[in-house]
């Protein structure tokens, strides 16, 4: 298993960017889904809470399932903000979302079990590799905003053990609609009703909503349980503070779901030692229980993210409008949430000023980096096969000025192709 595990393509690209930056190159770095603290600091209440917790001696092991006060705070937070009713016993705290995703896979998927997930998506292929699952990839395209539909998923649900959905979606920044998610959930309930009659194990939905507080204005975040209450027995939520509070390094995530599944995930992750640091857990309690502080932070943070996303989108619209030739090879989807913009840059068959013919996404990525100092991630890093020209752009580590400076360089670099 370990020999066959492939490293993160995103981190590989990001390492190259860091090397170039250390050498003095000025690059508009849109690669890693992280935040530059100089651009996006964490909430003061969270920072002060961590310092206070350390001063108070909160430095020992936390309970394997999470500090009880935080599990209770998450339950109150979900009830208040999402109208979801979970007891603290149905909530598990861990060191960010990744251990919880792995814990979900490991707790409900046996070797050879079928796991269904859309592509593009983040890391499901690697988790399938680690647990020995049989991966079933459902290709999604721009016509559905790269999000899965009931019609695409239903043929694959028979015999599946886990379905994975992420909204807002990494890598595209698009968000699933209430009608689409409701339809998918109704199909899951119908599938499981049939399984109850035959004794077959249920199909679970892992619903990764780590970006839900970063939806743009006018986009409603929806949940499976909120739309179809029967989904409570089949839905495993993945969530945390990493994205909504720019706190990727503090490593506090949580899962909410069926109590028996959460109990097994807790036992599994307890053996791994995947708990979140105690001081950070204690500090998170205070933040989640302070709605005015959350609103105050998001009222500054979310517009700053959205301004950057809109600037990128408008930049590509300007490039498209500059000539019919460029309009054929460039487009971007209007942002809906998260910290990502999806764009298509497909000058395949064109020749660079240096004489190189661009044939693949990697060729385009390398050309934009060299000619425009513009760093992006191709959709191949998210399970997409073939060279479609689609890329992810992440705005968490760039300023508005960097984007404004970069877009004319991108336009010039594309206009220079023959």
N, C-alpha and C positions, 0 to 999 in steps of 0.2 A: 504493500500500500504506500509506504513512505517513498519508495523508489519511483513510484508512478505519479506522485503528487507534484503538480506544477506550481511554481511560485507565482506571486501576484505580478501580472503584467503592468499594473498601475504603479506599483512600488518600484519596479525596474525602470520605468520611464521617469518617475520622480527622482530616482537616484541620479540619473543622467542630468536632469535639470539642476539639481543641487550642485553637482560638480561644475557645470558651466557657470552657475552663479558665483561659486567660490573663485572661479577664474576671472571674474569681473564682468561677465556678460549680463546685460539687462534684459530679462525675459518676462513676458506676461505669462505667468505660470498658472494654467487652468487645469492642472492634472489631478492632484490629490484631493479627495473629499474631506478636507480638514480646514481649520481656521488659523489664520495668522493672528496671534494675540494682539499685535499692534493695530490690526484692523478691527478685530472683533473680540474684545476682552469678555471674560465671563461676568455674570452679574456680581455687583459688589456684595450683595447679601450672601452669595455662595462663597465668594472668596473669604469674607469675614467669618462666615460660619465654619469654614475649614480651619482657619487660624484659631478660632475660639475652641473648637473641638480638640485640637492638638494641645492647646494650653490647658485644657481640662483633663488631659491624660487619656483621650480616646485613641489609644495606640495599640491596643491588644486585638486578638482575633475577634472578628464579628461572628455571630451565629451563621452556620452554613447557609441558612435560608434567607439571611439578611436581618439587619437590626429590626426588631419588632416595631419600633416607632416609625420606621420608614415604610414598612409594609402597610401599616395603618394609614400613613400619609398618602401613599399611592392609591389606596382604596378610596380615601376621601377625594383625592384629586380627580380620579376617574369618575366618581359619582357626580362631582361638581361640574366638570368640564365636558365629559363625554356621555353623561347619563348612563354609565355602566355600573352595575352592582356586583362588586367582588368583595368577598371577605378577605382579611389579611392572610388567611390560610391558603388562599388560591393565588397568592402573589409570591414570586421568587425574585430576590435581588441577586445580581451577579456583577462581575467586573466588566460592564459594558454589554452591548447587544450581542457581540460575537459568541461568547460562551453560551448564551441563552439559545442562540440559533443552533449551535453545535449540540447543546443539551436536548433541544427538541428533536433533532435528527436521531441522536443516540438513544433517546428514551422511547420513541415510538416506531423507529425503522430498524428492522432486522436485515442482515445481509440478504441481498436478492429482492428485497421489497421494492415496489415501484414508487418513485417520487416524481411528481409532475410539477413543472415550473415553466414560466414563460422565459423566452430570451428575446431581447436582452434582459439580464438580471444580474445581481451581484452575488457571486461566490457559490451559488447553489451547486454548480458542477463540482467544486472542490469538496463541499460537504458530502455530496453523494459518493465521491471517491473515498473519503475517509471512513464512511460507515458501510461501504460495500453495497450501496443501493443501486437499483436499476433506474437510471435517469431517463425521463421522458421529457424532452424539450419541445415546447409549443412555440413556434416562431410567431412573433408579433411584429407588425410593420407600422409605418406612419399613418396608414388609414385608420388604425385604432389607437393612435398616439402611443404605439408600442406597448399597449396594455392588453391583457387577455380578455377574451369574451366568452360568454357561455357556449356559443356554438363551437369555438375552438377547443374548449376544455372538456366538454361533456364526453366526446368519444374516447378520451384518455382516462376518465375517472374509474372505470370498471377495474377492480383489482388494485387500485392505487392505495397507498397507505398515508401519503402526505401530499398536500397541494400547497405551494408556496406563492404568496402574493405580497407585493411591496407597494405601498402607495402613501404619499407621493413616491414615484419610482426612481431609484438609482439604477440606471444612469440618466434617465431622460428628463426628470423633473416634471413629468406629467402625472395627473391624479385620476383615479378611477371614479366614475360617476355612481350615484346612488342606484340608478336603474341597472347598470351593468353589474355592480357588486351584488345587489339583491337577487338578480337572476342567477348568478353563479352560486350564491348561498342556497337558494331554493333547490338547485341541482344537487348540491352536497347533501342537504337534508333528505331529498328523495332517494339518493344513492344509499344513505345510511339507514333509512327506513327499510329498504330492501335487504340490507345486510343483517338487520336485527332478526328478520324472519329466518335467515339461513345460518345464523351464528357466526358470520364472518366478522373479523375485526373492523372497527370503524375507519373511515377516512377522516383525517384531521386536516384543518386549514391552519397553516402558520401565517399569521397576518402581521407583517413587519410594518409598523407605522412610526418608525423612529423620526421621520420628518414631518409629522402631522401638524405641528404647531407652526410650520413654515410655509403653509399654503398662501398663495397670493390673494389679494382682496378679490372677492367674487367667486372663489373656489371653495366649495364646502368639503371638508373631510368627513368621510363616512366610515362606519365600522360594520363588520358582519353581524355582531350581536345587536347593535342598534337597529339594523334593518330587518333582521330575521332572528327574533329572540331564541328560537330553537338552536341557533348556532353556538350558544354558550357552551354546550357540552362537546363541541367539536373544534372550537377556535382557541389557538394559542397565540396571544399577543406578544410582540417583541417591541420594546420601547426603552426610553431612558433619557438622560439629560445631555447626551453627547452633542446632538445637533441643535436642539431648541435653545440651549444655553451656551453654545460654542465651547462646551466643556469636554472635548474629546479625550483629553489626557487625564481627566479625573476618574474615569472608568466606573460610572454608576449606571447600570441598566436594570430593567425589570421585565418580568414576564407575568402575564395573568392568563389563567385558563382553568380547565377542569382540575379540581383539587387532586385527583389521583395522579394525573400526569405531572402536575407541578411537584407533588411529593417525590415522584421518581426522578424528575429532573434535579431536584434539590439534593437527593442522595448521590446522584451521579456527579454533579458539579462539586459537592462537598469533598468527594474523594480526590478530585482534581485540584481543589484549593482555588476555585475560580471566583471567590467572593470579592466584592468591591471593598476598597479600604474603609475602615471603620469611621475615620474622621470625615471622609467625604459623604458617607451615608448619613451621619448625624447632621451634617450641614444641609444636605438635600431635604431633610424633613422640614427645616425652617423655610426653605424656598417654596416647596410645594404647598405649604400651609399659608402662604402669603399671596393671595390673588392680586392685590394692588402692585406688589413688587414684580410679579410675573408680567402683568400688563405693561408696567412702566418699562421693563427691559425689552419686551417684544415690540413695543411701540417705537423703539429706536432701532432695534436689531433687524426686524423683518423688513422695514422700508429700505434699510441700507443694502440688504441682500437683494431685494427686488429691483432697486435702482441699477445695480450692477447687471442683473439678468436682462433687464430691459435695454440697457446700453449695448450689450452684446447683440441682442435680437435686432435692435434698430441699426446697429452697425452692419449686420448682414443684409438687412433690408436695403440699406444705402448702397452696398456693393451690388446687390441684385439690380437696383434701379440704374446703375451707372452704365450698363450695356446689356443688350439682349444675350450676348454670349455668356456673360457672367451669370445672368438670371437663370440660365440652363444648368449651371453646375453648382449653384449655391442656394441654400434655403435653410431656415431654422424654424423650429416650432415655438409658438408663443409660450413663455414660462407659466407654469401653474403652481409650482411649489418646490420644496427642497432648495438646494443651492446649485442646481444644474440647468444648463441650457443644452438642448439637442440641436445639432446642426449637421447639414449634409454639405460636404465639400468634395465634389466628384469630378475633378478635371482629368479623368482617365484618358490616356492616349495623347495628352498634351506634353509639350517639351519645355523644360526649364531653360532659362538663359544659359545655363552651363551645359546643356545638351542632354540631360537626363529625361527619359520618357517616364511619366508618372503612370504606373500600372496598378498599384495597390494602395490600400489605406495607409500602410506603413510608409510608402513612398511619399504620399501627401503629407503625413505627419512630419516626416523628416524635412521635407521642403519648407513647410510653414515654420518649423523651428529655425532652420538656417536662414531663410530669406526674410522672415518677418519677426523672428524671435517670439513666436506665438506657440505655446505648448499645450497640446490637447491629447485626449486619449481615444483611440479608435474603439469601435464597438466590439471588436474581437476580444477585448479584455473582459467583455460581459457575455461571452458565450456565443456571439454571432459568428456564423461561418460565412466566408465569402467577403469580397470587397465591395461594400455598398456605398461607401463614402460618408457614413454616419459616424459622428464623434460626440463625446461628452466633454462639456466645458464646465469646470467647477469654479465658483467665484469666491470661495471662502478665504483665499489667501492673496487677493489682489485688491488694489484701490480703484476707485472710479477713474482717477487720472491715468493709471496704467492701461485701463481698457480704452480710454479715449485716445491715448497715444498709439495703442496697438492696432486698432481697427483700420486706420489708413495704411499701415504697413501691410496688413493682410490684403486689403484691396489692391495695393500696388503689386504685391507678389503674385496675386492671381491674374492681374491684368498683364503681367509680363510673360505669361505662358503663351506658347505658340502652338 
